[in-house]
C-alpha cells in the first residue's frame, strides 16, 4: 500500500493506493471527531433551540462555542501574565470618582 500526501493551499490531501497503484481512497482535510456524553436534557434542548434559531447545525453551533471558549481562555492566560500596573490609587476609587463626576454633570 502506498500513501501520497499533498499539501496545497494550506489544505492536506492523503491519497491511498494499493500495490497495483489502484486508487483506494482519497482523504481531504483531516478532522477529528469529538463525542460528548451525558449532556443534561435541558441543556441539550437549549443548545438545539439556539442552533435552530440561528439556522445552524448543532455541530456548527458547538464548534463555534468551543472556539470562543478557547479564545477566551487564551486571552485570560495572556492577561494574567502581564505585569501589574500601579495607578497610585485603587481602581475602585477611580471608578467611584468617575461616577461622582458623571452624577455632578447631570445636576
N, C-alpha and C positions, 0 to 999 in steps of 0.2 A: 504494500500500500504506500502511495506517495502523497505527500502533502505539499501544497503550494500556497504560501502566504503572500498576499498582495496588500500593500499599503498605498492607498490612492486618495488624495484629498482628505486626509485625516480620517479615512474610513478603512476598516480592516476587512479583508475577504479571505476566507480559507476555502480552498478547493481540494477535494479529496478524490484521488484516482486509485483504482485497483492496480494490480500488477500489469494488466494489459492496457494501461492508460485509458481505461474507460471511466468516464466521469461518474462517481458515486454520489457525491453531494457537494453542494456549494453553500457555505455558511457566510452570512454577511452581518456585520455589526453585532458582535457577540454581546449579549446582555445576560446578566444573571437574573434568576428568579428568586423572589422572596415570598414566603408564605407566613402569614401571621395567624396564629390560632388563639382561641379563647377570647375573642372580642365580645364584650357585652352587647346584647341585642340592641339596647337603647343607643349605644354609641354607633353601632353598625347602621342603624336606621337613620341617625342624624347625618352620618357621612354620606349615605346613599341619597338622602334628600337634597343635601347641598350640592353634590355632584350632579344630580339631575337638574336642579335649578340652573346650574352653570353649563348645562349641555355637555357634560364631560363624563368619561367613564370613571368608575371607582379607581382603577389603576392610575389614570392620569391625575385625578384629584389627590390621591395618597402620595404619588411620586412627587408632586409639587409641594405637598405639606412636608415631606421628608427633606427635600432640598432646602426649603425655607428654614426648617428647624436646624439643619446642619449649618447653614449660613449664619443663623443667629448664634449658635454655639461657638462657631469660629470667631465671630465678631466679639463675643463676650470674652473669649480666651485672649484675643489680641488686646482688648481693652484692659483686661486685668493685669497684663504685663507692662502696661505703661507706667512710668514713674508718677508718683503723686505730685499734684500741683498745689502749692501753698498759696492761697489767695490772701492770706493775712487775717481773714475773718472766715467764719463758717459759712457754708453755702446756705444754711437755713436762715442765718441773719441777713444775708444778701437778698434772699427771696422775700423775707419779711419786709425789708426796706423797699424793695421794688413794689410790693403790694401796697404799702403805705403811700408811696408816691403816686401810684395809679389811683388810689382812693382819693387823695388830695386833688388830683386833676379833675375828678368828677364832681367836686363840690362847687 
